[in-house]
Amino acid sequence: MSQRLDPAQAAPEAIRAMRTLQAHVNASGIDKRLGELVKIRASQLNGCAYCLALHVDLARRQGEAQARIDMLPAWREAGELYAERERAALALAEAVTRIGDAGVPEPVYAQAARHFEPGELVELTLMIATINAWNRLMATFRVPPAITPAAG
């Protein structure tokens, strides 16, 4: 598939606004490794190759174990590989990403609320909303991931 357009070139003010929002999210105090796991999981659900490549790379740079990155699609079945706080954040990421299916179910919200203070919960939800917005931009315009294809 070829790229449809370059969003930064087509609407630089809009992308500048998104980058400002992203800067706020990045400075929110949510643990960087946890944030990358959340962004990877949302990007997997949305099928955004650009964001997946970016956030897998950032997660590795934050010291995230490759096995934990690889197991994200099956995090519920991964036993103790993810801490309870991480599991709460991943469940919330999935519910917010798929919000049109059933909203955010009460058990998912309650679990997140047990592990995150109210301000953190707002920041985490904003982080999830922001990665979903990036996913939608990059996937809609087919922005390719910044990775080198394998030789073959």
SVG drawing of the C-alpha trace seen along z (x, -y; Angstrom):
<svg xmlns="http://www.w3.org/2000/svg" viewBox="-22 -26 41 44">
<polyline fill="none" stroke="black" stroke-width="0.4" points="0.0,0.0 1.2,-3.5 0.9,-6.5 -2.2,-8.6 -0.8,-11.9 1.5,-13.3 -0.7,-14.7 2.0,-17.0 2.4,-18.6 -1.4,-18.7 -2.4,-20.2 0.7,-21.4 -1.4,-23.3 -3.4,-20.2 -0.3,-18.1 1.3,-20.8 -1.7,-20.7 -1.5,-16.9 2.2,-17.2 1.4,-19.7 -1.2,-17.2 1.4,-14.4 4.0,-16.5 1.5,-16.9 0.8,-13.2 4.5,-12.4 5.0,-14.7 2.0,-13.3 3.9,-11.2 2.5,-7.9 5.4,-5.4 7.1,-5.5 7.3,-1.8 3.7,-1.3 2.7,-4.1 4.5,-2.4 2.8,0.9 -0.6,-0.9 0.3,-2.6 1.5,0.6 -1.7,2.5 -4.0,-0.2 -2.0,-0.4 -2.3,3.4 -6.1,3.2 -6.2,0.4 -3.8,2.0 -1.5,-1.0 1.8,0.2 3.4,-3.3 2.6,-3.6 3.4,0.0 6.9,-0.3 7.5,-3.6 6.2,-2.5 7.8,1.0 11.1,-0.8 10.5,-3.3 9.5,-0.5 12.8,1.2 14.7,-2.0 12.9,-2.4 14.2,1.1 11.0,3.1 11.7,6.8 11.0,8.1 9.0,11.0 6.5,8.6 6.2,6.7 5.6,10.0 3.0,11.2 0.8,8.1 -1.9,9.6 -2.4,12.3 -1.7,10.3 -4.7,11.7 -3.4,15.3 0.2,14.3 -0.1,14.9 2.2,12.9 4.2,11.4 2.3,8.2 1.7,6.6 -1.9,5.9 -1.4,2.1 -0.3,2.9 -3.1,5.3 -5.6,2.6 -4.0,0.1 -4.1,2.6 -7.8,3.5 -8.6,-0.2 -6.7,-0.8 -8.7,2.0 -12.0,0.7 -11.3,-2.9 -10.0,-1.9 -13.2,0.2 -15.5,-2.2 -18.2,-2.0 -18.6,1.7 -19.9,1.5 -18.4,-1.7 -16.0,-1.1 -17.4,1.7 -17.8,1.0 -15.4,3.8 -12.7,2.5 -13.1,-1.1 -13.2,0.2 -10.0,2.1 -8.3,-0.9 -9.6,-3.2 -8.1,-0.8 -4.6,-1.1 -4.6,-4.8 -5.3,-8.0 -8.1,-10.1 -5.6,-12.5 -3.6,-9.5 -6.7,-8.0 -7.5,-11.1 -4.0,-11.3 -4.0,-7.6 -7.3,-7.9 -6.0,-11.0 -2.9,-8.9 -5.2,-6.2 -7.3,-8.8 -4.2,-10.4 -2.7,-7.2 -6.1,-6.3 -6.1,-9.7 -2.6,-9.1 -3.5,-5.6 -6.5,-6.9 -4.4,-9.6 -1.5,-7.3 -3.7,-4.4 -6.1,-6.5 -3.4,-8.1 -1.3,-4.9 1.8,-6.5 4.4,-3.7 6.4,-2.6 9.9,-4.0 11.6,-0.6 13.7,1.0 12.1,4.0 13.8,7.4 16.1,8.5 15.0,11.6"/>
</svg>
